[in-house]
Amino acid sequence: MNYYFAKTIKNSSFEETIAQVTEALKAEGFGILTEIDVKETMKKKLDEDFRPYKILGACNPPFAFKALQAENKIGTMLPCNVIVQQTDAGVEVAAVSPKASMAAVDNAELADIANEIEALLKKVIASL
């Protein structure tokens, strides 16, 4: 099982793609809780140059609530991370596979929730 799914966008800038991803997530009930600028962090902490790369911590509150009710330690695996990175081929958008990450937890209720969230995230990626 792959731990992510991805799509490369060829006709959009890095910043435009972040805006598109944010809107597509919003359309499926997700908000961005965190945004980590990896390029900026690598420069600041290590004085290393890195390609444009952001980690968006996406959350769908109703599903997060269900997951937390089903498994009280599942917050260690939340939110769902979506990355946007510049590559030679264009701007890649990749999302974590909730099914893959939740497979480590033996809880059938969580597996059902992960399936639903994965379907929404795949819809977001496909819409870009």
N, C-alpha and C positions, 0 to 999 in steps of 0.2 A: 504494500500500500504506500503510495506516495504521500509525503507529509505536506504538500502544497499543490496548488494549481496556479497557472500563470498565463499571461498574455502579453505580447509585445506590441506597443502602440508606435507606429512609424510616423504619423503625421501630426504630432503634438509635442510641444515642449515639455520639459520636466514639470514646470510649475502649472502649466495648463492641465497636464495629466493628473496632478494632485487634486486640482479643483474638480476635474471630471470624476475621479474616484470618490471624493468626498460627497459629491452630489448623488452619484449612483448608490453609495452606501445609505445616504439619507432616504432615498426613494424606497429602500428595503427595510427601513426602520432602525438603521444603525446611526450612531453618532460617534465622533472621534473624541475619545477620552484623553489620549496622549498622542504627542507627535514628537518623535526623536529624530533629530537631524544628525545622522551618523557622520556625514562629511564634516560638519562643524565640530562635532565632538572629537573626532580623530585629530583634527587640526589643533583644537584647544588642549586636549589632554596629552597627545603624543607628538604634536608638531609634524603630523603626517598628512600628506595630501591624499584625498580619497574622492572617488566619483560621487556625484549627487546621489544620495541614498537616504530615504526617510522611512521610518517605521511608524505606521499609523495604528494606534490601538483602538480598534472599533468595538463598539458595544451595542447590542440590541437589548435594551432594558427588560422587556418581558421575558426573553429567553434567558438572560442572565439571572433573573429572579427565579425562574423555574429550575435552572441548573443549581443555584445555591440552595434551594429547598431540597433538591434531590441528593445533593452531596455537599456538606458544609465546608469542605476544604477545596472545592473546585475553583475558588478564587485564585488559587496558585496558578491556574491555567487561563485566567481571564485577563484582559480582553482578547478578542481575536485579532491577531496581528496581520496587517496588510502592508507589504513593502512596495515602494516605488523607487526604482533605481535606473539611472542612465546606463545604457549598454551601447556597444558598437552598433547593434541592430535597431536601436530605438529606445523607448522608455518601457521598461518591463514593470508590470504590476503582478504581484504574486500574493496569494492569501494562504494562510495556514489551513490545513484540512482539519476541521473539528473532529471528524470521525477518526483520523489517525491519532490526534492528540488525546482524545477521550478513550481510545482503545486501551490505554494503560490502566483505566479505572474500571473495575468490575461492577458496573451498575447499569442495568438494562434501561432504566428510565433516562439516564444520561445519554445512552447510545441513541435513543429516539430523538432527544433534543439536538444532539450533534448532527444527526441526519438532516433535521430541519434547517439548522443554521448553515450547514454545508450547502444545501440547495440554494439558500438565499445568497451566500457568498459567490457561488458559481454563476448565479444569475447576474450579480454585480459585475464580475469579471467579463462575462460574455457580452454585457451591454456596452462595454468600452470600445 
